[in-house]
């Protein structure tokens, strides 16, 4: 399908504008005096009979196509997949008490939306009837920026991927469903404990100027402009053994930068893998018995790239607002490591250590009702009461939401990515030329302009509906309460202070009703709506504020709803479900190239070894082998691997590592340009210790032939030994 010149300009413009974040969750119930939300009241329930919790845990491989599909997150059209660093997984937790159950999933994806959730629910209902539905299946994303995109349906999110990717969509749906089924099959009586700790040297606030706009009295309640607390929910079986752990911590999964072309679950994925290795000794990566889930929290203005931003050539400090690089010189931040791989490991290790510290605390045992609150909100029509963050109460002033729109500073991106046009953050005035270009997408109405003020609208996405809506108007908001423990599910990225206000409102409502609350924020839940900044942060229009798409009072509306939901959870009131969003999957378009047949060089076969590893390597060396390959999109090998590092034990080759392990990397590339049908695969593994046993690298592929016939094949390297070095620098076994 040819793209017109105008179309190319629009796509290029929007692609440069989209930058930074995305992840997902659900729930049900509501009531409070002076609330406009329809409420059905019920008599205040008497003391509930003592009931134990039942909890299931499950994990599944959801790795999507690792070749040729553009990654979701940085909106960098050239960032197409070329292999695997770490596989993507979905970790599911099912909580049951009496007739109430809720599914809470954390998936290694940038974000999840209503389309994926609907299909997951449909598949679950084929097996379990109405036991699981759109109300109690809650999907969240870790927000990794290194996974294939094209599955969110809303046009702005898929445009830089060249439209809808059914391959990605099906991979995520199938894997997430499988993780929930696995959790369903592992439901057992359990006790729940909450603990917390603080993780230092793993994050920085990337918009401190915005944060400082919040009232001084409010800021003085906190020790820093980042939320350093890691909160953990521990699931313990009746026999005292560990069943699973859920961790919430605020950090962007952007240690892997926009130059990366390997699928990676990034720093939170590393933390999960590391914790599962620790808790499941001897078990393969991705196959744990005790499942460790890590959830994104109020990460909106939080970066893992703690060395801060600098101009790429001059090395000068920059922030794309007050300190600007030269034209076409990128301003971006780096993590604590020497490269993005080391930075991912260092941040992930810090989060893992915090999780283990929380695990080793006694914790507070949870008792009480399990409640699930969920409502669909049509945000442009929603109203709420304005919140006073100093007095920590709601005023009588009514505020409203806006039709979705993105501000100018959205195009500036953040220093976790890069801004090649040097559009500055904090932009408060329009540019006639950019307005003229953006009007090709849609024009904001005078009411839109007034509603979003002081944001100058760059893209009136709420007015754009071709081929499908560019942004969601209707979103999910959710709340789970387990006794005094509450999980707020927000469909986007709250800033640090926005998340703190959510915690305050829910915590105060619980405290008023006799609870000693512990509240966590689960960002990127059930839908992706960019960011939510506080009203004060919104006034200065840095990236996070410009990306608060429902206007300056978005947070006030959400806070009003959350107070209602919390009181409903305590009193047993029921809230209306709200208007469910339309299904646009069948209206999507895709310009993603189809998969060609695979060919080999003359005289070669698929799986032939092009480059053999050396016969002897030292511990810590990176061993590599190169193979005649085929397009990995032919077979995603979920629950399997493209790579096996094998060791000869008692006459049998035993797998010691796969492409789910940190120590391996799987690279795929075309040979001879984009039109070529020949592929080359490189398998790499970093050895850890000396061994007297032979090792080898194995590659599993699948070739597409005429008639789309898929033929599996295997490539095997020569064996090699891993020998240590003596003081005389001689290798020995």
N, C-alpha and C positions, 0 to 999 in steps of 0.2 A: 504494500500500500504506500503510494507516494505521499510525501508531506509537502504542502505548499510552503513558499517562502515565509508567508505570514505565520503559518503553523510552526515552522522551524524557529522563528524569532520568539514566538510565545513560549515554546518548549524550552529554548535556551534561556530566556529571561526567567521563567519560573524555576528552571533547574538551578540557576545561579542563586535564586532567592531562597530556595528551600535549603536549610542547613540545620544541623544538630538533631534533636531528639526523638523518642518514642517508647510501649508495653501494655497489660490488661487484667479485669475481675467483675462480680455481681452480688444481688441480694433483695429483701422485701419487708414492709410494715411502717406506721407513723401516727402522730397526733400532738397537738399542743395548742394552747390558747392563742388566739389571734393568728393562726396559721391559715393560709389560703389553700393548702393542699387538702383535697377531699379526704375525710377521715371517717372511718367507722369505729365507734367506740364500743368496747366490750367491758363487762364488769371487771373490776380489778381482781385478778386471780388470787385465790388463797394459797397457802403454802403448798409447794409442789412435792409430790412424793420423791424420795431419794432415787435418782436414776444415775447410772454410771454412763460415762461417755464410751462410745465405740469409735475407733479411728482406723482408717485404712491408708496405707501409703503405697505409692507406685511410681515407677519411672519408665520412660520409653524414649527411644531414639526418634527424633523428629527432623534429622538433618535433611535440608532441602537440596536442590540442584547446586552443586559446587562449581559449575562451569558456565560462563557466558551470561548468567543472570546478574543484573546490577544489584548491589547491596542496598539495603534500606537503612537510612539514618543520616548520612552526610549529604545525600542528594547529589552525589558526584557521579555523573553518567558514565564516566570512564572506569569507575570502580566495579568492574565485573569480576565474578568469581573465577578463581584459577586454582582451586584445591581446598585442602582442609588443614587447619591448625588444631582446632578442637571441635569435636562433633557437638551438635545441638541436641539438648534433651528437654523433655517435659517432665516435671515432677508434680505429682498429684497427691493431695491430701483430702480425705473424705471424713467429715465429722458428723456423728450421728448421736442424737439423744432423744429418746422417745420417738415421736413422729416427725421430728425435724432433722433434716440433713442438709449439708452444704459441701460442695466440692470447691476446693481452692487450689488453683494450678499456677505454678510459675514455670514459664517456658523461655528457653534461650532464643528469643526473637526480639526485634526492635519494639514491636507493639502488636496487639491483636484487636480485631474489630468484630462487629456484630455478624458479619458474613461467616467468618470462621466459627464463631460461637454457635450460630444457628445450625451449621452443618455438624458440629460435634454433638450437639443436643439431639439432632435427628438420628445420628448413628447410635447414640446411647439409647434412645427410645426404641429403636429396633430390637435391642436386647432386653431392656428393663421396663418397657412401658413408660408410664409417667413418673417413675421414681425420680428421674432427673429431668429438669426442664430449664427454660431460659431464665428462670428466677434463681435457681440454686446452683447453677454451674458457673463458677467464677474464674475467669481466665486473666492472668496477668503476664506481662513480659518482663524479662530482666533488662531489656533495652539495649542489648548488644547492637552495635552499628556494623557488625561484620557477619550478617546473614542475608540470604537472598530475599528480595522484596517482590512486590507485584501481587499482593494478596489482600490488601486492605479495602479495595474496591473504590473508596473515595478518590476522585481523579487526581487531586493534588498529590496524594501520597504515592500514587502509582505512576505518575507521568514520567519521572526520571528513570523508572525501570522499563520504560516503553510500554506501559500498560499492564494489563492483568496477566499474571503468570499462573496458569492452572497447575503447573508442576509444583510450584511453591505452595500454593493453596492446598492441594491434595496432600503434600508431604506433611504440612503442619496439622491439618485436620486428622489425618490417619494416626500420626504419632501422639497427638494430644489425647485423642479418643482411647488409644491403646494404654496410655499412662493411667487414665481414669479407670478403665476396665481392670488393670493390674491392681490399682488401689482398692477397687470394689472387692476383689478376690482376697484382699488381705485385711479386711475389717475385723478388728478384735477389740475386746474390752481394754480400755486404756485410762491412764491418769495423765493430767496435763499440768505442766509447771512452766511458769514464766520467770525469766531472769534477764539481766541486762548488764552491759559493760560499756566502756567507751573505747573507741578505736581512734588512735591518733596517727598523724603522718600518713593519711590515706586520702585526703581530700582538701580542696581549697574552694573558697567562694569566688566564682568567676565574674560576679557583678557586685562587688562590695559597695560601689557608689549607689546602686539601687537599694541594697539592704539598709544603707545608712539613712535612707529617706523615711524609714519606719520610725514611729515615735521613740524618743530617747528613753522614756519611761518603760516602754515595752522591751527595747533592746537591753536595758540594764538587768532584766530578769535572767539573761543568758550569758554564758562565759565567752561565747565566740559567735561568729557569723556563719558557722556551719553546725549542723546537728551531728555530733560525734557519737551519739548513743546507738549501739547495736542491741536490738531486743530479740529475744529468742523464746519460742514456744517449743517445749520439749514434750514429746509423746512417749510415754513409758507403758509397756505392757503390764498385765496383771502380775506376771512373774518377776517384775522389776527390771527386765531387759529393755534396752532402748529400741524403739520402733521407728522413730523419725524425728527430725528437728526442722523448724522453720525459723529463718533469720530475716530480720528487716534492717537494712542499713542504707543510708543516703550517699550514693556515689554514682556518677555517670559511668556506664560501661563503654568508655571511649579511650581506654588505654591503647587499643589498637587503632591507629590513625587512618586517615582517608587514603593513604597510599596502599593499605593492606588489601590483598586480593584472596586471602584464605579465609574460609568460613571459620569463625572463632566465637566462642561464648564469652570471651574477654575476661575481665577481672573477677566478676561474680561467678562466671563459669569455672574459673580456676579455683575459687574458694570452695565451690560445691564439690568439684572433683577431688580436691585436696582433703576435704572433710570426710567424704565418702571413703577415700582410700584409708584414712586414719581409723574410721569406725568399722571398716570391713576388710581387715587384713587378708591378703591372698585372693580377693575377688577382683575380677577384671573391671576396668574403667567402664562406667555406664551400666554395670550389673550389680549394684549394691543390694544388700538386704535391708540395711538401715539407710533410709533416704534423707539427704540433706538439701533442703530447698533454701534459696536465697532470693529475697524479694526486693525490688526497688522501692524506695521510700520517697521522702520529699527531696528529690535530687535535682530539681529544676535549675538551680544556680550553682550546683556543686560539680566540680571537676576533679578527676584523679591525676591530672597533669600538673603536679604540685611544684614543678620547677618554674611554672608561670610562662606567660607569652612573651615572645621576642620576635623581632623582624628577622626574616630568614637570611638576609645577606649582611645587614649591618650588625645584627645581634643586639640592637637597642630594645629596651622594654617598650611594650605597646599594649593598647587596650581597645583599639578601633573606636575610640571616642575622644579622649584627651591626648593620647599619644598615638600618632598615626605613622605607619610605615610609608615609604615612597610608593608611588603608583606602581601597581603590579608586583610589589614586594609583599609576600604573605606574612601575616601576623598569626602565629599559632604557638600553642604551649606544648611542652613535653613533660613526660612523666619522670619518675625518679630514676629510671634505668637508662642504660646507654642506648637502647633501642626500644621499640614498642613491645617486643616480646618480653624483654626483661622488666619493663615497666608494668606490663600486665601481671607478671609473676609477683613483683614486689607489692603491688596494691592488693592483689588477690591473697597473697600470703598474710598481709596485715589483717584483712577482713577474716580470713580463716582463723588466725590466732585469737582474734576477738571472739569469734564464735566458740572456739574451744574453751576460752576463759569463761564465757557465759554458761557453757555446758557443765563446767566443773563447779558451778555455784549451786547451792541447795535449791534456790528458786522458791517461788510462791505457788502453791497448788491452787488450781482453779476449781471452783464449785459453782453450780447454778445453771440457769437456763442457757440453752443454745438458741439464739435468734438470728434470723436472716432477713435483712431489709433490702429491698430493691425497688427502684422506680425509674422509669424512663422520663426524662425531662426534655421538653422542647424549649431549648434555652432562649431563643429570641422572644418567647412569650412568657418566660418565667419572671417572677418578681420575688423580692425578699426584703427583710429589714436590714438597714445598715448596721454594721457591727462596730462598736467602739473598742479598739484593742487595748486601750489604757484602763478603762473601767471594766473591761471584759464582760460587756453586756450589749444587748441590741437596743438601738434607739427606735423611735417611732417613724423615722424617715423610711419611705418605701423607695426601692431602687429596682431597675429592670435590666434584663439581658439584651444583647444586640444580635442582629443577623451577622453571621461569621465574617470576619475581615482581618487581614494581616497588615501590620504597620510597616513603615519604611525600614525600621531597624531589624525587621525580620530578615531582610536581604543582606544584612551585615554578617549574619551568622554569629558564631561564637569562636573563641580561640581554641576550642577543642577541634574545630575544623579549620577552614581557612577562607578568607574573603578576598578573592582576586580583584574585585572592583573597588575595594577600599570604601564601600558604603559605610558611613559611620554609625555607630550605635548612638542612641540618644537623639535621633532625628525627630524634630517636632514640627517641621514645615514640609509642605508638598513641593515636588519638582514637576513643572509642567510637562517636560519631555517624558519622564518616567510615567506620569499619569496618562499621557497619550498612549504609550505602549501598553500599559496595564489595562486601559479601557477596551482593548481587543478582547480581554477575558470577560469583563463586566464592569459596569459603572456603579459606584455606590449611590444610593439615594441621599437626599438632604437629611433624612432622618438617620440614615446610617452614619453620616459624617458627624451629626450632633451626638448620637449615641456613643460613638467610639472616642470622642474628644477626651484628651488632647492628642490622641493617636491620629496621625495623618495616614489614611488608608492607602496602601499600595496596591493590594489585590482584594477586590470585593468578592471573595470566594463564595460567600453565601448567596450571591446573585448569579453564580455560574452553575449551570446544570447540564452541560454537554461534555461528553456523552452520558455522564452520570454526575450527580452533585459533586462539587469539588471539596466540600467539607460537610461533616455531619451537623444537622440542626438538632437532632434528637440524640441524647446520650444517656448512658446508665450512670446512676450514682448508687452506691451500696454501703451497707454497714453490717458487719457481723459482730455479735456480742456472745462471748462465752463467759458467763458470770460477769466478773469485773473487767475482763479483757475485751478490747474492741479493736476491730480492723476496719479502717476507713478505706473504701475503694474508690479512688478518684480516677476518671478516665483521661489522664494526662499527667503532666509533670508540675507538681506544686513546687514553688520556691521554698527555701528554708523557712522563712517567716510565714508563708501561706500555710505550710504544713503544721507549724507550731500553733497557729490559730485554730486549725482544724482539731488538733489535739486538745487545745484549751476548751473549745466549745463542747466536744463530746465528753471530755473528762469532767467538766463542770456539771453537765446534765446528769452524769452518772453519780457524781459526788452528792448532788442535791437529793438523790434517791437512795442514799445510804451505802454506796459502793466506794471502795478505794481503788480508783481506776488505773489501768495501764492501757494506753492507746497507741496504736501504730498506724502509720500511713502506708497504704499500698498504692503507689503511683501506677499509671498506665494500666488501668483496670477496665476490661471489657470493651474499650474503645480508645481511639487516639484523638485527642483534641488539642495537641500542642501543650501549652503551658497555662498555669494560673499564677499570676503575681498578685501581691496585695494592692489595694487602692493607691497607697503611697508610692509603691514601686512603679506602678502604672504611669504616674505623672511624668517620670523622666524617660520613659520609653527606651530602655535598653532592650536587648534581644528578647528576653523572657516576657517583658511587658508587651512588646510589639506582637508577640506570638500568643497573647491571651486573647483568643479569637472572639469571645462573646462580650467583650467590652470591660470597662473599668470596674464594674460591680459584680463580675463573675464570682469572685470569692465570697462576697456578701450573700449572694443567692445560695451558694453551696453551704455556707455556714448555717443559714436559716434552715435549710433542709436537714442538715445533719443533726441540729438540735431536735427537730421534729422526730427524726428517725430514732434518735437515742431514747427519747421519752416513750415513743411507741414500743421500743424493744423492752422497756422496763414495765410498761403498763399492760402490754398485750393488745394495743390498738392495731388496726389494720389500715394500711394505706392503699390508695388506688394504684394499679400497676403503671399507669401512664401510657402515652401513645407509642406503641412499638414502631421502630423505624421501618421504612419500606425496604424491600429486597431488590437490590440493583445488580446482582451477580450476572444475570442473563443479559444485561445491557452493556457490559464491559467490552472494551476493545483491547487488542494486543498487537504490537508491532515487533514483538520478540521473535527473532528468526527461529524457524523450525530446526530440528536436529537433522543434519545431513548424514548420509551413510559414511562409514569409516573405511579408510584404505590404509595400506602399509607401503613402505618403500619397496622398490623392486627387489625381489629375493628375500624379503623379510616376512615374518609372521607376527601376529599380535602376541605380545608378551615376551618377545625376544629381548635379551639384555643388550643395551647399547653401551653401557658403562658398568663395569663390575666394581664391587668394593675391593679394597686392598685385602691381602691375605691375613694381615695382622694389624690391629688397631690398639690404641691405648684407652683405658677408662677415661671418659670425658670427651673423647673424640666424637665427631659427628660423621657417621658412616652414610654413604649414599650409593644408590644404584639407579640407573636410568633404563627405561623400558620403552619399546614400541607400544604405544597405548591406543585407547579409544575414548570417545566422549563419555565422561562419567554420568552425563544426564541419561544415558541409556539404562542405567540401573543405579538408583540412589543408595542401595545396600543398607537401608535402615536395619538396625539391630545386627549389623554385620560390620564389614570394614573393607576399604580398598587396600589396606596395608596390614601385613602381619610380620612382626619380627619374631623369628622362630629360633629355638634352641634345641639341639639334639640331645635327648635324654633317654637313656636305655633303649636306643635304637629307634625312637619315635621323635618327630619334630613337634615341639610344644610351643604354642603361642605365648610370648612373654610381653608383647605390646601390640597395640592396634592404632588406627588413626584417631581413636578417642583419647589416647594418652598424650600427656604434655611433651614427652620426649620425641614424638614423631611429627613429621610434616609430610604432606602429600601435595605435590605440585603437578598441575596439568597445563599443557600449552599446545596450541596448534603449531605445526611446522610449516612455514612458508606462507604465513598471512591468513587473513580471515576467510578467504575463499578455499583454503586448503582443507583436505579431508584427512590429512595425516596428523596424528597426535603423538606427543612425547610426554612420558610420566617420569617424575623424579621422586623417589622415596628416600626420606632422610630419617635417621634415628641417632640420638645421642646416647652412647653407651654410658653406663653408670659405674660398673665395677668389673674387675678382672674375673675371668672364667676359664676353666679348663675345657669347656664344652664348645663345640662349633656353633656358630650362629649364621643365619641367612635372612635376606629381605625378600618378601613375597608380595607380589602385586596381583590383585584380583580385578579383572575388568570385564566389560561386555561390549561387543562390537555390533554395530547396526549395519545390516546388509540390505540388498535389494528386497523390496516388499516389506521393509521395516522388520525383518527377522532379526532377533537379538540372539547372539551367540556368546556365552560366557567363555572366558579363557583365563589362564593363570601364567604369570611370569615369575621365575625363581632365580635369584642371584646365586653366584658361587658362595660357598661358606667362608667364614672368616673367624679368627680367634681374637679374644680380647685379653691382652697381656699387660701387666703392670710394668713400670720402669724401675730398674735397680738404681742404686746410687752411682753406678758406672754408666748409667743411661743406656743399659741394655734391656731389651724386652725379655720378660720371662713369664711363664704361666703359673 
